[in-house]
Amino acid sequence: MKAQDHFEQLVRLARKIPSDSRVPYAFEKRIMARLPKIRIPDLWTLWGRMLWQSVVPCLGVMILATVMTGWLENPSDLSDIDLEAAVEAPIQLLVEASW
């Protein structure tokens, strides 16, 4: 209940503040009349714009990665690795350690 008392006290103090004569006539009505004219942005349009703006950096990264992999030499010993042995090696180590 104490919060309600503070709220009522704040409202009483706010009502004691004299109105400002510098505010133009019907200012709030003009502002309220403009609110319906403000368009809410379409989220799909914003998402599409962001995706199109990210195309150029993504293409740059893709081209850079392609060029870098073309310059790197493929070691011949990597092609000789047996895939099955490479996958099973850690599992065999765990099984042998548990026995």
C-alpha positions in Angstrom: 0.0 0.0 0.0 2.9 2.3 0.5 3.6 2.4 -3.3 0.0 3.6 -3.8 0.5 6.4 -1.3 3.7 7.5 -3.1 1.8 7.4 -6.4 -1.0 9.6 -5.0 1.5 12.0 -3.6 3.2 12.2 -6.9 0.0 12.9 -8.7 -1.0 15.7 -6.2 2.4 17.3 -6.7 2.1 17.1 -10.5 -1.3 18.8 -10.4 0.1 21.7 -8.4 2.6 22.5 -11.3 1.2 25.5 -13.2 0.6 25.0 -16.9 3.2 26.4 -19.3 2.0 29.2 -21.5 4.8 28.5 -24.0 3.0 25.4 -25.4 1.3 26.3 -28.6 -2.5 26.1 -28.9 -3.8 22.6 -29.7 -0.3 21.2 -29.7 -1.4 17.8 -28.5 -4.1 17.6 -31.1 -1.6 18.3 -33.9 0.7 15.6 -32.6 -2.2 13.1 -32.2 -3.3 13.9 -35.8 0.1 13.0 -37.1 0.3 9.6 -35.4 -1.9 7.7 -37.8 0.2 9.0 -40.7 3.3 7.3 -39.3 3.8 4.0 -41.1 4.9 1.0 -39.1 7.9 -0.6 -40.9 7.3 -4.0 -42.5 9.6 -6.5 -40.8 9.9 -8.6 -44.0 11.0 -5.6 -45.9 13.6 -4.7 -43.3 14.8 -8.3 -43.2 15.1 -8.4 -47.0 17.1 -5.2 -47.1 19.5 -6.5 -44.5 20.0 -9.7 -46.4 20.7 -7.8 -49.7 23.2 -5.6 -47.9 25.0 -8.6 -46.6 25.4 -10.2 -50.1 28.5 -8.2 -51.0 30.6 -9.0 -47.9 29.5 -12.7 -48.1 30.6 -12.9 -51.7 33.9 -11.3 -50.8 34.5 -13.8 -48.0 33.6 -16.6 -50.4 35.9 -15.4 -53.1 38.7 -15.0 -50.6 38.2 -18.5 -49.2 38.2 -19.9 -52.8 41.4 -18.1 -53.7 43.1 -19.2 -50.4 42.2 -22.9 -50.9 43.4 -22.8 -54.4 46.8 -21.5 -53.3 47.2 -24.0 -50.5 48.8 -27.2 -51.6 47.1 -30.4 -50.7 49.5 -32.7 -48.8 49.7 -36.1 -50.5 49.8 -38.0 -47.2 46.3 -36.9 -46.3 44.7 -38.8 -49.1 46.3 -42.0 -47.9 44.6 -42.0 -44.5 42.0 -44.7 -44.1 38.8 -42.9 -43.0 37.5 -45.9 -41.0 40.7 -46.2 -39.0 40.8 -42.4 -38.4 37.2 -42.5 -37.0 37.6 -45.6 -34.9 41.0 -44.7 -33.4 39.7 -42.5 -30.5 37.0 -45.1 -29.7 39.6 -47.9 -29.7 41.8 -45.9 -27.3 38.9 -45.5 -24.9 38.0 -49.2 -25.0 41.6 -50.2 -24.4 41.9 -47.8 -21.5 38.7 -49.0 -19.9 39.9 -52.7 -19.9 
